[in-house]
Amino acid sequence: MNVGPDPIPSVVTTRFGPIAIAGGTRFRLWAPDADSVELLVEGAAPQLMRRSGEGFHEIDVAGAGPGTAYLFRIEGRDLPDPASRGQRDDTEGWSLVPAVPPAAAPFQARPWHEAVIAELHVGAATPEGTFRALIERLDHYRDAGFTVIELMPLADFPGRWNWGYDGVLLFAPDRSYGTPQDLHALIEAAHERGLAVMLDVVYNHFGPSGNFLPLYASPFFHGDVRTPWGPAVDLENPLVRGFFVENAQYWLGEIGFDGLRFDAVHALTTQGVEPFLRELAAGCRNVKPEAYLVLENHDNVAGWMTRGDGLYDAQWNDDWHHVFHVLATGETRGYYQPYADDPVGGAGRALAEGFVFQGEPYPDADGAPRGELSRDLPPDAFVSFIQNHDHIGNRPLGDRLAGSVEPKRLAFLRFVLMLSPAVPLLFMGEEAMLPTAFPFFCDFEGDLADAVRNGRRAEFPAFFEEHDASRFPDPLDEATFLSAKLRPADFTSREARAALDEFHRLVELRRRLVWPLTASDYLGADQAREETALRLGWRFGAGSLVMGLNPGTERVVMDAPTGLPGMPVAASVGDVIHEPDGRLALGPFSAAVWSLPA
């Protein structure tokens, strides 16, 4: 796929949602299917909106200041603003005119190659589950060594709790977490501590309940293209693309996030995906040129991360996760099966080149090719992880590796993650090796609730078939949501403190050994294999990072990776011994790393 740097004009004018004007507010709704739209302002008579170009309806209302509650009435039905900046209660209730965002203090996020990311769910990261409560935990993430916190989706969803991927009001942070002002305060507090803040956004679908766009804006969807969530979002329509671009600009500009992670862009299925992703990147960079822009893309399209094109910084690298998960656990069911034949070779390719699948036939796609060549991309074009919300929550019990994998293997995984040059991400609590489950949860009712219960098992049948169904946590039960919550006391046990100390040590090693190299030009990588052991060398303008690792269960003796027999390692994990002949003996699940000047 050619995704080269053609110039793309960006959407910079606010067209969706309420707009502050002198003495009041301009209300706008894109409702091309509606013959008429009335505005309902709480406490006032309905007002007919005038129809303007491109299917918009609008009206200026004097005196409608911040906090004014409003709805739109179409054919007798009262509906929220799909671009609401905040709701009074839940998704089907009153939308609120936003306050003018406070001026943000200047903040310069670290360069992307220095990112160490903690992925957080606001509702589960603290017992209270709010933006304000999370402020009280920011010192923990800073002191542990993280430089970025990444929040799972915040877009307003129906119900009291949700993973976040069922949002329907994409500009409104869910009311259960707090107000937009509370979110501003969280970001400002993070910046005061030197932490950048990213947000996960979902543009491939709307949630299954509370999305009223089909009632009055059918061109938003392509009826002939079906997805697991219904008709596909129609990205051939420039106004639809503009809605999402404007949303991304809103989170970066008005709210103040430092970067965005774009969920599952491979699930964007209509024509127009390529121009949309170009416009999206350009629109974000017009608002915040140095924003961190990260894709989730099962298709492994390397061209989106080509340096110098002004597009995206990185992609979540599921390939990295899958091969190392197979090596550490022996699990080969479900989406791990394509990596089961040669996980050691896959690990070498993931470390040296990024993607494991770079155009080879992919078993889960009936042998169709998957991916593009990625070896010329720098390591920081990839975000690597041992766990994330998906790979914990897709498991029937939502169990973490800390509860099932021996400490020696976990220490090996963390060492390789933190001291290889890709950008590392950890899921909240992983820095302390907490075993707290993170099962899937949501708050729907009736038939939809039953559909969710059955749908999870149908989506990942290979993961569920080995377990007793009576043990599965009910995703609709409040107890399931509460079981995912982290508590400050969880981090105070002797085991948690020891794990935190080790994580902090690895972060400091990364600062010393990796960052000075990744700040310079990337020149390429080499790898070699001897039995289950791998020798990796990443070359940069400032020098080389060299790693020897053995993800196998037997001791392997190999040539010293540095080519300098007997040279002391900069850091190691497990049983690493220099033999008298200068060769390196690596015990099971052990690794060593060197940083060499140019």
PLY file of the C-alpha trace (Angstrom):
ply
format ascii 1.0
element vertex 598
property float x
property float y
property float z
element edge 597
property int vertex1
property int vertex2
end_header
0.00 0.00 0.00
1.37 3.41 -0.96
0.75 5.93 1.79
3.27 8.56 0.74
3.19 12.20 1.82
0.59 13.81 -0.47
-0.51 17.18 0.95
-3.91 16.90 2.62
-5.98 19.89 3.69
-7.08 19.63 7.31
-10.41 20.27 8.93
-9.86 23.17 11.34
-13.31 24.81 11.52
-15.70 23.62 14.21
-18.80 22.27 12.48
-20.12 19.79 15.04
-21.41 20.61 18.50
-22.24 23.90 20.24
-20.18 26.98 19.34
-19.76 29.94 21.66
-20.80 33.26 20.08
-21.08 36.75 21.51
-23.74 36.63 24.20
-24.81 33.05 23.67
-24.36 29.81 21.77
-24.83 28.58 18.20
-26.35 25.11 18.17
-25.77 22.92 15.12
-26.85 19.45 14.11
-26.03 17.55 10.95
-29.40 15.93 10.18
-29.67 15.59 6.39
-32.65 13.21 6.65
-34.73 15.50 8.87
-37.24 17.90 7.32
-37.17 19.97 10.51
-35.32 20.02 13.82
-36.32 21.84 16.99
-33.96 22.91 19.75
-35.11 22.30 23.29
-33.39 24.43 25.92
-34.36 23.44 29.42
-37.02 25.76 30.76
-37.80 27.35 27.38
-40.22 26.67 24.54
-38.98 24.60 21.56
-37.34 26.64 18.81
-37.31 25.69 15.14
-33.78 25.50 13.77
-33.05 26.85 10.29
-31.74 24.48 7.67
-28.37 25.53 6.24
-26.06 23.96 3.69
-24.90 20.33 3.57
-27.75 19.10 5.75
-26.97 21.13 8.87
-29.66 22.71 11.05
-28.62 25.61 13.28
-29.85 28.36 15.55
-28.25 31.12 17.65
-29.60 31.45 21.18
-28.80 34.50 23.26
-28.06 33.90 26.92
-27.35 30.19 26.45
-24.09 30.06 28.36
-21.99 27.27 29.86
-24.09 24.67 31.64
-27.19 25.27 29.54
-29.01 21.95 29.06
-30.41 21.18 25.60
-31.79 18.45 23.34
-32.83 18.21 19.70
-36.41 17.19 18.79
-36.89 15.30 15.53
-40.31 13.90 14.62
-41.41 14.09 18.24
-38.36 12.35 19.66
-35.94 14.19 21.98
-32.30 13.33 21.29
-28.87 14.30 22.65
-26.30 16.15 20.59
-24.02 13.55 18.92
-21.21 16.08 19.38
-22.14 16.89 22.98
-19.16 18.06 25.01
-20.72 16.67 28.17
-23.93 15.11 29.47
-25.82 15.93 32.62
-26.56 12.26 33.24
-26.32 9.36 30.76
-26.14 9.25 26.99
-29.87 9.69 26.29
-30.32 12.71 28.56
-29.61 16.43 28.40
-26.48 17.67 26.67
-24.67 20.61 28.26
-23.11 23.69 26.73
-19.42 23.48 27.69
-17.49 26.04 29.66
-14.59 27.78 27.98
-11.59 25.55 28.66
-9.03 27.09 31.00
-5.72 28.17 29.57
-3.27 25.32 29.87
0.18 25.80 31.32
2.97 25.27 28.77
4.10 21.65 28.58
6.63 19.94 26.35
6.23 16.19 26.20
9.38 14.10 25.93
10.42 12.96 22.46
8.55 9.84 21.39
11.54 7.51 21.70
11.59 8.26 25.46
8.01 7.10 25.97
7.42 4.49 28.69
3.65 4.05 28.70
1.19 2.98 31.38
-2.22 2.03 29.96
-5.01 2.92 32.41
-8.75 2.45 32.68
-10.01 5.49 34.58
-12.90 3.61 36.17
-10.69 0.78 37.43
-7.39 2.55 38.18
-8.65 3.71 41.59
-11.42 2.59 43.96
-13.35 5.81 43.20
-12.93 5.47 39.42
-12.81 9.20 38.65
-10.50 11.73 37.05
-10.01 13.49 40.39
-9.12 10.27 42.18
-6.59 9.40 39.49
-4.80 12.68 40.17
-3.92 11.27 43.59
-2.19 8.29 41.91
-0.07 10.25 39.43
2.93 10.36 41.74
2.98 6.56 41.67
3.29 6.45 37.88
5.90 9.19 37.79
7.98 7.63 40.57
7.78 4.18 38.97
9.45 5.63 35.87
6.63 6.06 33.37
6.75 9.08 31.08
3.27 8.68 29.53
-0.11 7.56 30.80
-2.56 6.34 28.16
-6.25 6.39 29.07
-8.61 3.82 27.64
-11.57 5.40 25.77
-13.56 8.02 27.63
-16.36 8.72 25.13
-19.75 8.69 26.83
-21.24 5.20 26.92
-24.65 3.97 28.13
-24.72 2.56 31.64
-22.59 2.92 34.74
-19.40 1.07 33.74
-17.80 -0.02 30.48
-14.41 -0.86 29.03
-14.91 2.23 26.84
-15.29 0.71 23.40
-19.08 1.18 23.38
-18.99 4.97 23.27
-21.72 6.82 21.38
-21.08 10.50 22.21
-17.49 10.81 21.07
-16.79 14.36 22.29
-18.16 13.87 25.80
-16.12 12.23 28.58
-18.34 9.78 30.40
-20.08 11.42 33.32
-19.20 8.57 35.69
-15.57 9.69 35.53
-16.26 13.38 36.10
-16.69 16.57 34.12
-14.59 17.95 31.30
-13.16 20.34 33.90
-12.08 17.38 36.00
-10.39 15.87 32.94
-8.59 19.17 32.33
-7.41 19.08 35.92
-6.09 15.53 35.52
-4.09 16.44 32.43
-2.69 19.57 34.05
-1.70 17.59 37.15
0.03 14.99 34.98
1.93 17.72 33.14
3.05 19.22 36.43
4.69 15.87 37.14
6.31 15.60 33.72
3.85 12.98 32.49
2.37 13.18 29.01
-1.21 11.94 28.58
-2.59 9.97 25.63
-6.16 8.94 24.87
-7.48 5.85 23.09
-10.19 6.84 20.57
-12.58 4.59 18.64
-13.64 5.60 15.13
-14.48 2.22 13.59
-17.92 1.91 15.21
-20.39 3.32 17.70
-21.68 1.36 20.67
-24.76 -0.89 20.32
-27.05 1.33 22.39
-27.60 5.09 22.42
-26.40 5.93 18.90
-29.23 7.88 17.25
-27.41 9.05 14.13
-29.16 6.49 11.88
-32.50 8.18 12.68
-31.62 11.48 11.01
-28.17 11.14 9.40
-28.25 7.90 7.44
-25.38 9.07 5.17
-23.12 8.59 8.21
-23.27 4.85 7.49
-22.88 2.64 4.44
-25.82 0.25 4.42
-24.19 -2.11 1.92
-21.11 -2.70 4.06
-21.70 -4.69 7.22
-19.49 -4.95 10.29
-19.88 -6.80 13.62
-21.49 -3.60 14.91
-23.93 -3.08 12.01
-23.62 -0.85 8.91
-20.10 0.52 8.50
-19.15 4.13 9.13
-19.05 5.63 5.63
-15.63 7.20 5.20
-16.35 7.97 1.55
-18.40 10.90 2.88
-16.11 13.90 3.57
-18.44 15.18 6.30
-18.19 11.87 8.14
-14.42 11.96 7.88
-14.53 15.54 9.11
-16.56 14.57 12.17
-13.82 12.21 13.35
-10.97 14.56 12.44
-12.66 17.32 14.39
-13.07 14.94 17.33
-9.36 14.15 17.37
-8.52 17.86 17.18
-10.88 18.52 20.09
-9.16 16.04 22.40
-5.71 17.35 21.49
-6.52 21.04 21.32
-9.32 21.97 23.70
-8.89 19.17 26.22
-5.09 19.11 26.06
-4.09 15.50 25.43
-0.55 14.96 24.16
-1.36 12.08 21.85
-3.97 9.64 20.60
-4.13 5.91 19.99
-6.53 5.03 17.16
-8.35 1.79 17.88
-8.49 -1.00 15.27
-8.18 1.04 12.09
-8.18 -2.26 10.18
-11.91 -2.39 11.03
-12.57 0.74 8.94
-14.10 -1.07 5.98
-15.54 1.38 3.43
-13.79 3.21 0.64
-12.13 6.37 1.90
-10.01 4.81 4.64
-6.70 5.96 3.16
-7.73 9.62 2.68
-9.31 9.56 6.11
-6.15 8.36 7.85
-4.16 11.03 5.99
-6.62 13.76 6.92
-6.69 12.51 10.50
-2.92 12.73 10.90
-2.77 16.12 9.18
-5.61 17.49 11.29
-3.97 16.34 14.51
-0.60 17.80 13.55
-2.19 21.15 12.65
-3.40 21.37 16.24
-0.38 19.79 17.96
2.56 19.14 15.61
4.45 16.92 18.06
1.44 14.88 19.17
2.03 11.18 19.70
-0.11 9.43 17.05
-0.32 5.65 17.36
-2.34 3.11 15.38
-3.77 -0.26 16.21
-3.78 -2.02 12.84
-3.95 -5.79 12.39
-3.11 -5.28 8.70
0.51 -4.31 9.57
0.72 -1.45 7.06
4.28 -0.19 7.52
3.79 2.83 5.28
1.75 4.70 7.86
4.85 5.02 10.08
7.42 6.08 7.47
9.56 8.79 9.01
9.40 12.23 7.42
5.84 11.81 6.08
4.14 13.56 9.01
1.72 10.68 9.50
1.85 8.30 12.48
4.58 7.68 15.03
3.96 4.03 15.79
1.70 0.99 15.78
0.81 -1.33 18.63
2.77 -4.48 17.82
0.55 -7.45 18.56
3.05 -9.65 16.72
5.64 -8.93 19.44
3.17 -9.80 22.14
1.94 -12.99 20.51
5.35 -14.62 19.93
6.61 -13.83 23.42
3.34 -15.00 24.96
3.68 -18.32 23.16
7.29 -18.66 24.35
6.50 -17.82 27.97
3.24 -19.74 28.38
3.17 -22.45 25.71
-0.35 -21.35 24.77
-1.08 -21.88 21.08
-4.87 -21.58 20.86
-6.88 -18.79 19.24
-4.93 -15.91 17.82
-1.67 -17.38 19.16
-1.84 -20.31 16.74
-0.27 -18.48 13.74
2.84 -17.90 15.87
3.18 -21.42 17.22
5.32 -23.08 14.53
8.52 -21.13 15.22
8.08 -18.64 18.04
11.85 -18.22 18.51
12.24 -17.18 14.88
9.20 -14.94 15.25
10.71 -13.31 18.33
13.91 -12.57 16.43
11.97 -10.98 13.61
9.75 -8.96 15.96
12.80 -7.61 17.80
14.86 -6.84 14.70
12.20 -5.80 12.19
8.94 -5.05 14.03
6.28 -7.15 12.34
6.42 -10.95 12.28
4.03 -11.09 9.33
5.34 -8.92 6.50
3.34 -10.24 3.55
3.41 -13.94 4.38
0.21 -16.06 4.30
-1.74 -15.67 7.52
-3.60 -18.77 8.76
-6.48 -16.87 10.35
-7.18 -15.20 6.99
-7.35 -18.46 5.00
-3.78 -17.98 3.86
-4.19 -14.45 2.51
-1.02 -12.35 2.84
-0.79 -10.09 5.86
1.49 -7.12 6.42
4.23 -5.18 4.67
8.00 -5.12 4.96
8.89 -3.22 8.13
12.63 -3.77 8.59
13.51 -0.23 7.50
11.35 1.37 10.18
13.10 2.47 13.38
12.28 0.49 16.53
10.23 3.33 18.01
7.72 2.85 15.17
6.42 -0.03 17.30
4.81 -0.15 20.73
5.57 -3.48 22.41
3.87 -5.02 25.43
3.71 -8.20 27.48
0.06 -7.50 28.33
-2.57 -4.88 27.55
-6.29 -4.51 28.18
-7.18 -6.77 25.23
-4.87 -9.66 25.95
-5.91 -9.78 29.59
-9.62 -9.14 29.07
-9.99 -11.46 26.09
-9.23 -14.34 28.43
-12.34 -15.93 30.00
-11.30 -15.04 33.55
-9.48 -11.81 32.72
-6.43 -13.24 34.45
-2.96 -11.71 34.24
0.31 -13.49 33.61
1.43 -12.63 37.14
-1.04 -15.20 38.39
-0.04 -18.04 36.08
3.55 -17.65 34.80
6.57 -18.36 36.96
8.48 -15.27 38.14
11.64 -16.24 36.22
9.81 -16.07 32.91
8.03 -12.84 33.80
11.37 -11.24 34.74
12.79 -12.32 31.39
9.85 -10.85 29.46
10.09 -7.56 31.31
13.85 -7.33 30.79
13.52 -7.85 27.03
10.60 -5.41 26.81
12.33 -2.63 28.73
15.82 -2.94 27.27
15.03 -3.47 23.59
14.58 -0.22 21.66
10.85 -0.37 20.77
8.53 1.78 22.91
7.34 -0.25 25.95
3.77 -0.25 27.28
2.55 -1.84 30.50
-1.03 -2.30 31.68
-1.86 -0.62 34.98
-0.52 -2.62 37.91
1.85 -4.63 35.76
4.75 -2.50 37.01
4.12 -4.10 40.44
3.31 -7.54 38.99
-0.19 -7.34 40.48
-2.37 -10.38 39.76
-5.62 -8.34 39.80
-7.91 -9.59 37.04
-9.20 -7.29 34.32
-12.24 -9.10 32.89
-14.50 -7.60 30.26
-17.34 -5.54 31.78
-20.23 -3.34 30.65
-23.66 -2.26 31.89
-26.41 -3.13 29.42
-29.86 -4.58 30.00
-32.28 -7.05 28.42
-31.55 -8.73 25.12
-28.43 -6.65 24.58
-26.99 -7.91 27.87
-27.56 -11.50 26.81
-26.04 -10.79 23.41
-22.89 -9.46 25.09
-22.60 -12.53 27.31
-22.85 -14.86 24.34
-20.82 -12.67 22.01
-17.66 -12.75 24.09
-17.63 -16.54 24.00
-18.33 -16.58 20.28
-15.58 -14.05 19.52
-12.84 -16.01 21.32
-14.09 -19.62 21.41
-10.62 -21.17 21.61
-9.91 -19.28 24.85
-13.22 -20.24 26.46
-13.50 -23.90 25.55
-10.88 -25.04 28.08
-12.68 -23.50 31.05
-15.69 -24.42 33.14
-18.41 -22.00 32.04
-19.63 -21.68 35.63
-16.38 -19.88 36.49
-16.73 -17.18 33.83
-17.32 -13.75 35.38
-20.57 -12.24 34.14
-19.57 -9.09 32.18
-22.86 -7.45 33.18
-22.46 -8.02 36.92
-21.24 -5.06 38.96
-19.02 -7.46 40.90
-17.06 -8.13 37.70
-16.35 -4.42 37.28
-15.42 -4.04 40.95
-13.03 -6.99 40.73
-10.93 -5.08 38.18
-10.30 -2.09 40.43
-6.80 -1.37 41.71
-6.36 -0.12 45.26
-3.37 1.81 46.62
-2.89 -0.89 49.22
-2.31 -3.43 46.43
1.05 -1.78 45.76
2.29 -1.97 49.35
2.89 -5.69 49.76
6.49 -6.91 49.95
6.16 -8.63 46.57
4.66 -5.56 44.90
7.34 -3.24 46.31
10.09 -5.57 45.09
8.55 -5.70 41.62
8.24 -1.91 41.56
11.88 -1.53 42.56
12.93 -3.87 39.76
10.78 -2.02 37.24
12.29 1.30 38.29
15.77 -0.20 37.91
14.93 -1.27 34.36
13.61 2.19 33.53
16.85 3.74 34.76
18.84 1.26 32.66
16.70 2.17 29.66
17.42 5.85 30.21
21.15 5.15 30.34
21.57 2.44 27.71
18.75 2.91 25.20
17.66 6.55 25.05
21.04 8.03 24.00
21.05 5.61 21.05
17.43 5.96 19.95
17.85 9.74 19.95
20.15 9.32 16.93
19.50 8.04 13.40
18.52 4.41 13.06
20.84 2.48 10.74
19.38 -1.03 10.85
19.41 -4.28 12.81
21.05 -7.69 12.55
20.07 -10.97 14.15
21.50 -14.47 14.42
20.17 -17.64 16.00
21.75 -20.61 17.71
19.22 -23.22 18.83
16.72 -21.30 20.97
19.06 -18.36 21.59
19.06 -15.10 19.63
21.71 -12.46 19.10
20.37 -9.01 18.21
22.20 -5.86 17.25
20.48 -2.52 16.63
22.72 0.09 14.99
22.27 3.82 15.51
24.28 6.90 14.67
25.40 7.15 18.29
26.34 3.48 18.67
24.84 0.02 18.94
22.56 -1.80 21.34
23.30 -5.52 21.51
21.24 -8.22 23.20
21.63 -11.95 23.65
18.56 -13.82 24.84
17.41 -17.36 25.32
13.60 -17.76 25.45
13.95 -21.54 25.56
13.97 -24.11 28.34
17.51 -25.44 27.80
20.94 -23.83 28.32
22.57 -22.54 25.10
26.19 -21.51 24.52
26.71 -18.99 21.73
29.28 -16.53 20.47
29.37 -13.36 22.52
26.96 -10.90 20.84
29.37 -8.00 21.06
32.13 -9.76 19.21
34.31 -8.84 22.18
34.78 -12.04 24.21
34.58 -11.44 27.93
33.23 -7.90 27.70
31.12 -7.33 30.84
27.42 -7.04 30.24
25.65 -3.75 30.97
22.66 -5.62 32.40
21.35 -9.16 32.51
18.55 -11.35 33.79
18.69 -15.04 34.62
21.72 -17.31 34.32
24.26 -15.52 32.08
27.89 -16.74 32.17
30.98 -15.88 30.13
32.70 -19.18 29.30
36.56 -19.37 29.43
36.66 -19.55 25.61
34.86 -16.19 25.39
31.51 -17.65 24.44
28.32 -16.75 26.27
26.25 -19.31 28.15
22.59 -18.39 28.46
20.38 -20.38 30.80
16.65 -20.81 30.19
14.81 -17.49 29.97
17.91 -15.37 30.40
19.20 -12.33 28.54
22.05 -9.82 28.55
22.45 -6.42 26.94
25.36 -4.17 25.97
25.42 -0.55 24.79
28.40 0.22 22.53
29.54 3.65 21.35
29.85 4.32 17.63
0 1
1 2
2 3
3 4
4 5
5 6
6 7
7 8
8 9
9 10
10 11
11 12
12 13
13 14
14 15
15 16
16 17
17 18
18 19
19 20
20 21
21 22
22 23
23 24
24 25
25 26
26 27
27 28
28 29
29 30
30 31
31 32
32 33
33 34
34 35
35 36
36 37
37 38
38 39
39 40
40 41
41 42
42 43
43 44
44 45
45 46
46 47
47 48
48 49
49 50
50 51
51 52
52 53
53 54
54 55
55 56
56 57
57 58
58 59
59 60
60 61
61 62
62 63
63 64
64 65
65 66
66 67
67 68
68 69
69 70
70 71
71 72
72 73
73 74
74 75
75 76
76 77
77 78
78 79
79 80
80 81
81 82
82 83
83 84
84 85
85 86
86 87
87 88
88 89
89 90
90 91
91 92
92 93
93 94
94 95
95 96
96 97
97 98
98 99
99 100
100 101
101 102
102 103
103 104
104 105
105 106
106 107
107 108
108 109
109 110
110 111
111 112
112 113
113 114
114 115
115 116
116 117
117 118
118 119
119 120
120 121
121 122
122 123
123 124
124 125
125 126
126 127
127 128
128 129
129 130
130 131
131 132
132 133
133 134
134 135
135 136
136 137
137 138
138 139
139 140
140 141
141 142
142 143
143 144
144 145
145 146
146 147
147 148
148 149
149 150
150 151
151 152
152 153
153 154
154 155
155 156
156 157
157 158
158 159
159 160
160 161
161 162
162 163
163 164
164 165
165 166
166 167
167 168
168 169
169 170
170 171
171 172
172 173
173 174
174 175
175 176
176 177
177 178
178 179
179 180
180 181
181 182
182 183
183 184
184 185
185 186
186 187
187 188
188 189
189 190
190 191
191 192
192 193
193 194
194 195
195 196
196 197
197 198
198 199
199 200
200 201
201 202
202 203
203 204
204 205
205 206
206 207
207 208
208 209
209 210
210 211
211 212
212 213
213 214
214 215
215 216
216 217
217 218
218 219
219 220
220 221
221 222
222 223
223 224
224 225
225 226
226 227
227 228
228 229
229 230
230 231
231 232
232 233
233 234
234 235
235 236
236 237
237 238
238 239
239 240
240 241
241 242
242 243
243 244
244 245
245 246
246 247
247 248
248 249
249 250
250 251
251 252
252 253
253 254
254 255
255 256
256 257
257 258
258 259
259 260
260 261
261 262
262 263
263 264
264 265
265 266
266 267
267 268
268 269
269 270
270 271
271 272
272 273
273 274
274 275
275 276
276 277
277 278
278 279
279 280
280 281
281 282
282 283
283 284
284 285
285 286
286 287
287 288
288 289
289 290
290 291
291 292
292 293
293 294
294 295
295 296
296 297
297 298
298 299
299 300
300 301
301 302
302 303
303 304
304 305
305 306
306 307
307 308
308 309
309 310
310 311
311 312
312 313
313 314
314 315
315 316
316 317
317 318
318 319
319 320
320 321
321 322
322 323
323 324
324 325
325 326
326 327
327 328
328 329
329 330
330 331
331 332
332 333
333 334
334 335
335 336
336 337
337 338
338 339
339 340
340 341
341 342
342 343
343 344
344 345
345 346
346 347
347 348
348 349
349 350
350 351
351 352
352 353
353 354
354 355
355 356
356 357
357 358
358 359
359 360
360 361
361 362
362 363
363 364
364 365
365 366
366 367
367 368
368 369
369 370
370 371
371 372
372 373
373 374
374 375
375 376
376 377
377 378
378 379
379 380
380 381
381 382
382 383
383 384
384 385
385 386
386 387
387 388
388 389
389 390
390 391
391 392
392 393
393 394
394 395
395 396
396 397
397 398
398 399
399 400
400 401
401 402
402 403
403 404
404 405
405 406
406 407
407 408
408 409
409 410
410 411
411 412
412 413
413 414
414 415
415 416
416 417
417 418
418 419
419 420
420 421
421 422
422 423
423 424
424 425
425 426
426 427
427 428
428 429
429 430
430 431
431 432
432 433
433 434
434 435
435 436
436 437
437 438
438 439
439 440
440 441
441 442
442 443
443 444
444 445
445 446
446 447
447 448
448 449
449 450
450 451
451 452
452 453
453 454
454 455
455 456
456 457
457 458
458 459
459 460
460 461
461 462
462 463
463 464
464 465
465 466
466 467
467 468
468 469
469 470
470 471
471 472
472 473
473 474
474 475
475 476
476 477
477 478
478 479
479 480
480 481
481 482
482 483
483 484
484 485
485 486
486 487
487 488
488 489
489 490
490 491
491 492
492 493
493 494
494 495
495 496
496 497
497 498
498 499
499 500
500 501
501 502
502 503
503 504
504 505
505 506
506 507
507 508
508 509
509 510
510 511
511 512
512 513
513 514
514 515
515 516
516 517
517 518
518 519
519 520
520 521
521 522
522 523
523 524
524 525
525 526
526 527
527 528
528 529
529 530
530 531
531 532
532 533
533 534
534 535
535 536
536 537
537 538
538 539
539 540
540 541
541 542
542 543
543 544
544 545
545 546
546 547
547 548
548 549
549 550
550 551
551 552
552 553
553 554
554 555
555 556
556 557
557 558
558 559
559 560
560 561
561 562
562 563
563 564
564 565
565 566
566 567
567 568
568 569
569 570
570 571
571 572
572 573
573 574
574 575
575 576
576 577
577 578
578 579
579 580
580 581
581 582
582 583
583 584
584 585
585 586
586 587
587 588
588 589
589 590
590 591
591 592
592 593
593 594
594 595
595 596
596 597
